Structure formats: structure tokens, C-alpha cells
Amino acid sequence: MPDDPEPAENISGGAAGGGTAAEFAPGEAATRAEAVVDRLGELYWRKTYGGQDAFECLVRTILSQNTSDVASQPAHDALVDRYGGERTDLAESLAGADRSALAETISPAGLHNQKSARIIDIAELVLEEWGSAAAFDEYVREGDPDDVRERLLAMNGVGPKTADCVLLFAGGRPGVFPVDTHVHRIYRRLGVAPADADHEAVRAVLEREVPAEKCGFGHTATIQFGREYCEARTPACLDGLDECPLSDVCDRVGVDPDTGRVVDPAEAAPDEE
């Protein structure tokens, strides 16, 4: 295994975001979903995650909502430079932040007024309920994962993908497979999940059929695959099936390489499924 083949642009942050390269015993995959994840692991990387600061991970993931890592990373870096510091409790610092100043700081991430309000609200909540970012981090790492997920989902602006990213990258919880737009599209297009499945239904399939220790890198490697090969409008298979490394395990639901027609899997005609 390379030391860290994961790019820094990924939501987990590559080497800087924590996680360690991992090996898994070879063998026959028990499910089609596991076979896909194994193939992605061979194509990209296999890592176990955990170790990010939970509150900062939460803030980073909120910044990434409805935008790309290219846009959210500078916003995150500017936020940490302005409000963080080695001896600074980031939650305390952000809870006392001026909203307009914070919005200006994170403006590269887009929706900066909405996101700044959410971040301040969540920082205040973390201080009120846990007392500090460090105590919140301990709760995410050691609390019952179902309870942690429920508490995260109750926060303003925190959806399932954001909550699951915190559980995975900060808590290091096995068996968590966050579903973003790439994951949602790809596993329905592959035929691993039902064509009309929503994000939570796709997550249920993957967390049931992918071994717990493989869910983390399955998530990040799927994102990379979506960026490089299986884009929403121009999947690589349109240029020929040999252009995609997963073409032999893909049902291409909603994609017709012969005509170039590409639709969301849920919109595919029955004879395309």
C-alpha cells in the first residue's frame, strides 16, 4: 500500500485529515456491494478513519454542503486561522463570533450567511450541552453511536450525510457509510441499490452489505470514482465501456452508451433497469 494515496482535496483531508492505510484479508466478497468497494479499494486506497476533532469536523462538513471541496477548503482554512488556535476552544470562539464577520470569512464556501448562522447556533449549543469542544469530541468518540447520530441530526442544518461524516472521520466508527450525491448516484446507477432509493435507503443497503471495516474507505473512494469516472452527466462509459474500471459490475441504470442518454436512475424506463 502507498503511504497515503488519498488526495488532500477529499472531504477527509488526505493525510492531514487522519486515518491510516489498511490491508484486508483477500477473499470472495459476500455481496455485490462489497465487491464494488473492494474494486474501488484496489483502484484508489484502503484506509481506516477517525481522529479528527469532532467539532471542527462538524464545521468543515457544514461548509462543504452544496459546494465542492475546492470551494469549502479555503473557507475552512480561513475560519480556523481567524477563530482557532492551539489553545483556543473553537466552539467558544465561534459562539462569540460576529455573524457578519464569520460570513465574510467563509464566503468562498457559498451560502455564507446561512452557514455562518448555523455554525454560530451549533457552537452555542455545543457549549450549552457539553461545555466545550473537547467534551463534545469525547461524546462523539465514546457515546452510543445511534444516540450520537440522533443528537447530531437534531442540530440546525445537520443532515444524515453531515452526521455520518462526523461519526466516521471524528468518531472513527466502523460501519458508517456517508451518502453524498456521488454515493447516491453511483450505487443506484450500478444497480446495487434500488433506482428510486433516497439517500437513507442507499445508506441502509451499503451499511448492511459492506463489512463495517470497509465502509469508511468505501465512502471516500466512491467520491473519487464519481469525480474521475462516473460523473452525473458524462460518465466515462459514454466513451466506451473499456473507459470505466467498473463497467463489468455495473447495470448502467439510466445510462445508455449507445445513444448517449443519461438520466437519474429513478427516471430510467423499465427496460433500462
Helices and strands as residue ranges (DSSP letters): G 14-17, E 20-21, H 32-43, E 47-48, H 54-64, H 69-83, H 90-95, H 99-105, G 107-109, H 112-130, H 133-142, H 145-153, H 160-165, I 166-170, H 181-190, H 199-209, G 212-214, H 215-228, G 236-239, G 241-243, G 247-249, E 255-256, E 261-262, G 265-267, G 270-272
